[in-house]
Amino acid sequence: MTDLASTAGVKSEASQARILGSWPVAAAIVIAAMAQQAIGHIDGDDSWFITFAEKILDGARAYVDVSDPNPPAGFLAYMPAVIAARWCGLRAEAGVVVEILLAVLASLALSGAIMRRAHLIGDDEVGLWRNAALWIFLFAAGFGFAEREHFAVLACLPLLAAMSARGAHGAASAPQAVAAGVCGGVALAFKPYYALPLAAAALVACLRRRSLAPLAAPENFIAVATFVAYLALVRFAYPDYVTQVLPLAVEVYAPARHAMSEVLASPPFLFNLALIAAFSGASRILGADWRATALAVASAGFLAAYVIQAKIWFNHAYPGIALGALACVVLATGRRAAAPEAAACFARLCVAPALVCAPFFAAVTINLTGAEEYPGLTAAVRANAPTHPKIAALAQQLDVGHPLTRRLDGTWIGTQNALWIDNCVRQILVATHVAGVARERLLGYAQAERTQLAADLAKGSPDVVLVESAALRKWAESKAEFAGLLDGFVRKAQVGDIEVWARVAP
């Protein structure tokens, strides 16, 4: 009787696997993900970089007329969607959603082709892996959908697949190797930190083969060459980033970190760590699966990048969580034949809960409810501004003005998205002891930013100025650079701490 019950359980698990790996389920996941984005909206980072890209297309000079601490990959990633949307007469936001959908499908198709060529994926695994990946990279991205980290983890996948193939004495075809290498270089272009997960996967391949040969794989050289070509592009096409902004990024943006105790106690870090720990424990019971191991160590590499950046933003944690969850899926499904009961138990107790919880670490609830960052702010601005208003902000956080400006079909007045330099300088001076010349240099950067914002407002004549808080306004009134900043404006509304100041008609 026990054997019959066990056999029935195995058949039931197989039946569930066929259903979960079916094409109708894949279609349902895609539809749910697209519906989520339609109900909600892309976040402030995406909105700002779309605006950045549009201004460049309209003739603005990058890092002079419009600027940001992030290198050009930040806005270039959105340029295809912006251009395509203009051709089609659609909003750029819709173009970005389509761009990510195509990027997910292309990344999975290329990764799958590499794995099949190396005989690293079975027919009974394809559907489950595909649908799990669609869930993780489309729906579970939540409010981090189309963030630069989202683009980056998708770009990493083909090179991770290629390294898995090398570890198994296989190899991608020449076109596949070129494509995977280019994708790896693109991932590095977003953040050099992402060399960590790619290097980790390459080392796993070396350990499996007991050879350094995978390090010399052509796709690795192509990835490096792509990254070097990108650096050359930045140097010669965007020299102002190198000379004007890069020093700020190094001296101001990067050092503005949270305390390590906050980073290690942050929910995204703990969830990612729990996924890796669960994977490690399950591997001891189920046995090693090198395909899953490559994903797990890449997850650990992304987790290390999250810790190094120490911003504790959920989008920074998303790549590690995504690959950690996918590693657990691959381990549970890949070991079904060897240890069916243990694999099924791991799937029920760990993998399924992880897949359900993952979207919440990307603030999926904001999208599902269509929640505004500051409820009522859009309506308040709309009620006190002309159609298609010109909007500026006296704010340290970019989400005060973005995506609000785009939501109102307005025009952003300002070289930057917010007073990010002042915000970072304050954080650095509170967290660390900085004195002498270094302190004066930081304060000088903040002063130059104030001068720039005052000039932007004088030149741009905004219809509305959003003030993040009364405290920030009083601080601004004490600065010589902001003398008369709100002359000609009257406070018309207040939403939470944010004040809405509208221009008074002459």
Secondary structure in CASP SS format (residue, H / E / C, confidence):
PFRMAT SS
TARGET T0000
AUTHOR 0000-0000-0000
METHOD secondary structure of the structure
MODEL  1
M C 1.00
T H 1.00
D H 1.00
L H 1.00
A H 1.00
S H 1.00
T H 1.00
A H 1.00
G H 1.00
V H 1.00
K H 1.00
S H 1.00
E H 1.00
A H 1.00
S H 1.00
Q H 1.00
A H 1.00
R H 1.00
I H 1.00
L H 1.00
G C 1.00
S C 1.00
W H 1.00
P H 1.00
V H 1.00
A H 1.00
A H 1.00
A H 1.00
I H 1.00
V H 1.00
I H 1.00
A H 1.00
A H 1.00
M H 1.00
A H 1.00
Q H 1.00
Q H 1.00
A H 1.00
I H 1.00
G C 1.00
H C 1.00
I C 1.00
D C 1.00
G H 1.00
D H 1.00
D H 1.00
S H 1.00
W H 1.00
F H 1.00
I H 1.00
T H 1.00
F H 1.00
A H 1.00
E H 1.00
K H 1.00
I H 1.00
L H 1.00
D C 1.00
G C 1.00
A C 1.00
R C 1.00
A E 1.00
Y C 1.00
V C 1.00
D C 1.00
V E 1.00
S C 1.00
D C 1.00
P C 1.00
N C 1.00
P C 1.00
P C 1.00
A H 1.00
G H 1.00
F H 1.00
L H 1.00
A C 1.00
Y C 1.00
M H 1.00
P H 1.00
A H 1.00
V H 1.00
I H 1.00
A H 1.00
A H 1.00
R H 1.00
W H 1.00
C H 1.00
G C 1.00
L C 1.00
R C 1.00
A H 1.00
E H 1.00
A H 1.00
G H 1.00
V H 1.00
V H 1.00
V H 1.00
E H 1.00
I H 1.00
L H 1.00
L H 1.00
A H 1.00
V H 1.00
L H 1.00
A H 1.00
S H 1.00
L H 1.00
A H 1.00
L H 1.00
S H 1.00
G H 1.00
A H 1.00
I H 1.00
M H 1.00
R H 1.00
R H 1.00
A C 1.00
H C 1.00
L C 1.00
I C 1.00
G C 1.00
D H 1.00
D H 1.00
E H 1.00
V H 1.00
G H 1.00
L H 1.00
W H 1.00
R H 1.00
N H 1.00
A H 1.00
A H 1.00
L H 1.00
W H 1.00
I H 1.00
F H 1.00
L H 1.00
F H 1.00
A C 1.00
A C 1.00
G H 1.00
F H 1.00
G H 1.00
F C 1.00
A C 1.00
E C 1.00
R H 1.00
E H 1.00
H H 1.00
F H 1.00
A H 1.00
V H 1.00
L H 1.00
A H 1.00
C H 1.00
L H 1.00
P H 1.00
L H 1.00
L H 1.00
A H 1.00
A H 1.00
M H 1.00
S H 1.00
A H 1.00
R H 1.00
G H 1.00
A C 1.00
H C 1.00
G C 1.00
A C 1.00
A C 1.00
S C 1.00
A H 1.00
P H 1.00
Q H 1.00
A H 1.00
V H 1.00
A H 1.00
A H 1.00
G H 1.00
V H 1.00
C H 1.00
G H 1.00
G H 1.00
V H 1.00
A H 1.00
L H 1.00
A H 1.00
F H 1.00
K C 1.00
P H 1.00
Y H 1.00
Y H 1.00
A H 1.00
L H 1.00
P H 1.00
L H 1.00
A H 1.00
A H 1.00
A H 1.00
A H 1.00
L H 1.00
V H 1.00
A H 1.00
C H 1.00
L H 1.00
R H 1.00
R H 1.00
R C 1.00
S C 1.00
L C 1.00
A H 1.00
P H 1.00
L H 1.00
A H 1.00
A C 1.00
P H 1.00
E H 1.00
N H 1.00
F H 1.00
I H 1.00
A H 1.00
V H 1.00
A H 1.00
T H 1.00
F H 1.00
V H 1.00
A H 1.00
Y H 1.00
L H 1.00
A H 1.00
L H 1.00
V H 1.00
R H 1.00
F H 1.00
A H 1.00
Y C 1.00
P H 1.00
D H 1.00
Y H 1.00
V H 1.00
T H 1.00
Q H 1.00
V H 1.00
L H 1.00
P H 1.00
L H 1.00
A H 1.00
V H 1.00
E H 1.00
V H 1.00
Y H 1.00
A C 1.00
P C 1.00
A C 1.00
R C 1.00
H C 1.00
A C 1.00
M H 1.00
S H 1.00
E H 1.00
V H 1.00
L H 1.00
A H 1.00
S C 1.00
P H 1.00
P H 1.00
F H 1.00
L H 1.00
F H 1.00
N H 1.00
L H 1.00
A H 1.00
L H 1.00
I H 1.00
A H 1.00
A H 1.00
F H 1.00
S H 1.00
G H 1.00
A H 1.00
S H 1.00
R H 1.00
I H 1.00
L H 1.00
G C 1.00
A C 1.00
D C 1.00
W H 1.00
R H 1.00
A H 1.00
T H 1.00
A H 1.00
L H 1.00
A H 1.00
V H 1.00
A H 1.00
S H 1.00
A H 1.00
G H 1.00
F H 1.00
L H 1.00
A H 1.00
A H 1.00
Y H 1.00
V H 1.00
I H 1.00
Q H 1.00
A C 1.00
K C 1.00
I C 1.00
W C 1.00
F H 1.00
N H 1.00
H H 1.00
A H 1.00
Y H 1.00
P H 1.00
G H 1.00
I H 1.00
A H 1.00
L H 1.00
G H 1.00
A H 1.00
L H 1.00
A H 1.00
C H 1.00
V H 1.00
V H 1.00
L H 1.00
A H 1.00
T H 1.00
G H 1.00
R C 1.00
R C 1.00
A C 1.00
A C 1.00
A C 1.00
P H 1.00
E H 1.00
A H 1.00
A H 1.00
A H 1.00
C H 1.00
F H 1.00
A H 1.00
R H 1.00
L H 1.00
C H 1.00
V H 1.00
A H 1.00
P H 1.00
A H 1.00
L H 1.00
V H 1.00
C H 1.00
A H 1.00
P H 1.00
F H 1.00
F H 1.00
A H 1.00
A C 1.00
V H 1.00
T H 1.00
I H 1.00
N H 1.00
L H 1.00
T C 1.00
G C 1.00
A C 1.00
E C 1.00
E C 1.00
Y C 1.00
P C 1.00
G C 1.00
L H 1.00
T H 1.00
A H 1.00
A H 1.00
V H 1.00
R H 1.00
A H 1.00
N C 1.00
A C 1.00
P C 1.00
T C 1.00
H C 1.00
P C 1.00
K E 1.00
I E 1.00
A E 1.00
A E 1.00
L E 1.00
A C 1.00
Q C 1.00
Q C 1.00
L H 1.00
D H 1.00
V H 1.00
G C 1.00
H C 1.00
P C 1.00
L H 1.00
T H 1.00
R H 1.00
R H 1.00
L C 1.00
D C 1.00
G C 1.00
T E 1.00
W E 1.00
I C 1.00
G C 1.00
T C 1.00
Q C 1.00
N C 1.00
A C 1.00
L C 1.00
W H 1.00
I H 1.00
D H 1.00
N H 1.00
C H 1.00
V H 1.00
R H 1.00
Q H 1.00
I H 1.00
L H 1.00
V H 1.00
A H 1.00
T C 1.00
H C 1.00
V C 1.00
A C 1.00
G H 1.00
V H 1.00
A H 1.00
R H 1.00
E H 1.00
R H 1.00
L H 1.00
L H 1.00
G H 1.00
Y H 1.00
A H 1.00
Q H 1.00
A H 1.00
E H 1.00
R H 1.00
T H 1.00
Q H 1.00
L H 1.00
A H 1.00
A H 1.00
D H 1.00
L H 1.00
A H 1.00
K H 1.00
G H 1.00
S C 1.00
P C 1.00
D C 1.00
V E 1.00
V E 1.00
L E 1.00
V E 1.00
E C 1.00
S C 1.00
A H 1.00
A H 1.00
L H 1.00
R H 1.00
K H 1.00
W H 1.00
A H 1.00
E H 1.00
S C 1.00
K C 1.00
A H 1.00
E H 1.00
F H 1.00
A C 1.00
G C 1.00
L C 1.00
L C 1.00
D C 1.00
G C 1.00
F E 1.00
V E 1.00
R E 1.00
K E 1.00
A E 1.00
Q E 1.00
V E 1.00
G C 1.00
D C 1.00
I E 1.00
E E 1.00
V E 1.00
W E 1.00
A E 1.00
R E 1.00
V C 1.00
A C 1.00
P C 1.00
END
